[in-house]
Amino acid sequence: MDFGRLIVAMATPFDDTMELDAKKAGELARMLVGEGVECLVVSGTTGESPTLSREEKIALIKATKAAVSVPIIANVGTNDTRASIANARDAEAAGADGILLVAPYYNKPDQGMLYDHFKAIAESVGIPSMLYNVPGRTGISIRPETVVKLSLDVPSIIAIKDASGDLEALTVIVNEAGKGFKVYTGEDALTLPSLACGAYGVVSVAGHVVAPQMKAMIAAYLRGDVAEAARLHGKLRDINRALFLQPNPVPLKKALALRGFAVGSLRPPLKNASAEVTLQLEKALAGLKS
């Protein structure tokens, strides 16, 4: 399955009582796809997955699947292999087109343990898997050699979202992974550099507010117009910075509200964006129009 080049890790809308707003989730999905997003990830980091119940995660898959025709990837990874397998089976039953497998956090398994963990989850379902390397949040990194081995040994592991920021590691994976294995950056600001290193696309946060610009940048690079791609990359610099001035998705939910598509507050322990971050977001969004 081809998930496309621009994937958005979708925010989770909550209503005024902080309950899941499935209707708004469908509306957000339609808005993103209408702006050129080719695939959505639900219940990920950006989707506040630690605060979502099993029932809410299933409801999110169903709501987005009903709203749009693009592939839906469900984050199912935890630091418990058995729980992750149960989540994966839930996601498949709910209609997800793929699953996202984050490296186990807190208990810090070694590379051999990581291999066994990912293999067991991927082989428990009949839909494809995307690995997720985000050492800044998990405390461990999925080493390139582990990714390569999984890509060769487990046919259903077809991609990785790499949010390590390590372009050397990304390059190793691009050049040594199995045929058809796709590498996505998970760092919006590194989309263009990652494409230059051979990445296929991006799993984006910024795509909530700048999907058309990101699509244009990717398209320019792919047709060989590197100067235009670099120009667009430069224009995205301020919004990419502003969206991460506080922990994701704190600034993102404010940015969505500022663009006229409010998706509610954040569940504790996260809180709404500060006044200073709001100001920086306003400036960055205004700068996109210049």
N, C-alpha and C positions, 0 to 999 in steps of 0.2 A: 504493500500500500504506500502511496505517495501522499504525505501529509502537507505538501506544498512548501513554499519557501518562507512565507510569513505566517507564523503561528502566534496567537496571542494567549497568554496565560490569564484567564479571565477573572476579574474581580467578582466576588460573591455579593449580590445585593441583599440588604436586610431592610425590613420595614421599620416603622416607628417604635415597635415593641422589641426590636432586635431579633425577630424571627426571620427565617429565610423567606425571601420574596421571589418565589419561583416565576411568577409572571414577569417581573422586572428582569430576571435572568434571561428569559426568552427574548425580551425586548432588546437587552444589551447584546445578546448574541446576534440578533438580526441587524442591529446597527453596525456591529463590527464587520460582519460578513458583507454588508452593503458597502463598506468602505474598502473592501479588498482583502480582508483577512481570509486565509485559506484553510484554517484549522483552529480549533479552540481546545485549550486545556482547562478542565474544571477541577476544583478542589485542590489546587496547587498552593504554593507559597503565597502567590498573589490572591488566591481565593480563600485565604485564612483557614486552611485545612485543619490546623490544630483545634479550632473551635467548632468544627462541624461534626454533627453526629452521623452515624452510619445512615440513618434514614434521610438526612439532609443531603448527603453525598449522592445517594441513589436518586433523590428527587431532582438534583441539579443535572445529572446526566439525562434524565427523562425530559426535563424542561428544555434543555438546549437541543437535544435530538429532535424534539417536536418542532422547534422553532426554525432550525436551519438544516441545510443539506450537506454542509461541509463535515469532515471527520471530527469527532469528539474524542479527545484523549482524557482519560480519568486518572488523576493521581491516586495511586493505591499503596504506594510504598510506606513502610513504617520501619521501626527497628526490631520488629518481631516477624520472623518469616511466616509463621502460621497465620498471624493476623493479616499480613500482606496478601497471602494466598486467598484468604476469605474475602478480602476487599476486592481482589482481582476478579473473583468469581461473581461477586455482587455487580461489579462494573460491567462484566460481559453480559450478565443476565439483564441488566438495565438498558443495554443497547450501545455501550461504548464501542468505538472503533479501534481503540488502542488503550494501553495503560502506561503510566509514567512511574518509574521505579527509582525513588531517591535512595542514596546511600544511607544505610542505617546510622542514626545519630545516637550519641550518648554512650552506647555500649562499645563502639569503635572496633568492629571486627577487622581482622587482617585481610589481605588481598585474596587469599584462598577461601576464607569464609565469605567474603563478598561475592566471589564467583559462585559458590554454592547457593547463596541466598538468591541472587538474581536468576540463576538457572532454574531453581525450584519454582519461583513465582511465574516466570515466563512460560514454563512448560505446564503450568496448572490450568492454562486457559488456551483458547483457540484464536485469540486476537493478538496482534503484534505489540511488542514492548519497546519503549524508549527509556534508556537509562538516564539518570539525572545526577550529575556531579556538581555539587554546590558546597565545597569544603568550608566556606565561610559560615555556613549555617550548621553543617553536620559535624564538623570537627575532623573529618577524614576525607581523603580524596580517592576516587576510583582511578588507579594508575592506568596509563595508556595501554600497558601490556595486558592488563585485566580486561579492558574494553575490547582489545583486539581478539583475545582468546574467546570471549563471549560471542563476539560477532561471527567467529568462525565455527564455534561449536553449537550455538543455539540459533537456528534459522529464524525464529520468531523475534529475536532481538535485532531490530532493524535500524536503530538510531540512538543517538545520545544528545541530550541537552547538556552542554558543558558551560557552567557558570563559574569556572575557576579563574577565568581571565588569563590562563596560561596558553598563549598562542603556540608555544613550542610543543606542548602536550597535544594540543588540538591538531597540529600538523602531523605528528606521529600517527595519530588515529586516522586522519584522512588518508594517509599514504599506506597504512599497514592493515586496516580493517578489511573484513570480507567484502566481496563484490556486492554493490548495491547498498552497503551500510552508509547511512547519512549522518553527518555531523552538523548539529545546530549550536550556535552560540546562545548562551542564556544571558548575555550582557549586551544590552541595547547599544551602548557606546562603542562596542567592538564589532558591530555588524559588518561594516565595510572591511576592516582589517581581517576579520575571520573569513569573509568571502575570498579575500585575496590569498588566504592560506589554504583555500580549498573547501571551506565549509559550504553546506548546501543552503542554509538559511538561518533564521533566528526564531527563538521562542521569546516573545517580546512582552514587556510591560508597557512601553511607550506606545505600542500600537493601538492602545485604547484611545489615544488622542492625536496620533500622527500617522495612522496607517497609510493614507495616500502618499505622504512624503516618503515613508519607508519603502513602499512598493516602488515608487519612482526611483529611489536610490538603488535598490536591488536591480531593477530593470536596466538602469543606466550602466551599472557595472557589468551585467551579463551580456549587454550588446557591445561592450568594449569602450564605452564612453567613460573612462575613468575620471576625467576632469569634472564631468557633470556629477558623477557619483560622489566625488570628493566635495564638491560644492554643497550638495544636499546633506552630506554627512556633517559638514560644518554648521549648517543651519539647525541641525538637530542637537547640537552640543548643549545648549542651555536647558532645553527641556529634559534631555537625558540626565543632566546633572540635578536639576530641581526635583525630579521624580524619586531621587534617592537621598535627599537631604535628611529624611527620617526613615525609619524602617518601612520597607515595602509591605503592604500597600497603603500606608498612611498618606503620603503625598498623592498617590494615584486617585484615591477616592475623592480627595479635594479637587484634583484636576478635572475629573469627570463632572463634578458639580459645577465647576467654573465654565465648562464647555456646554452646560445646560442639560446634563444627563446624570442627575444625582442618583446614587445607588445606596444611600443610607450611611450610617456611621460604622465604626469598627467595633468588633467585640473585644472586651477586655482580655488580656492586659493592654492591647493596643488602644490608642485614643486618636481623636481627630487631629489633623495637622495644626501646627502652631501658627500664630499670626505671621511670624517671619517666613516660614515655609510657604504659607499662602501667598505672601507678597512676591516671593521668588517665582512661584508658579504663575502668578498673574503676569509678571514681566516676561517669563519664558514663552507663555502662550501668545502674548501680544507680539513678541519678537518674530514669531512664525509668520505673521501677516505682513511683515515689512519686506 
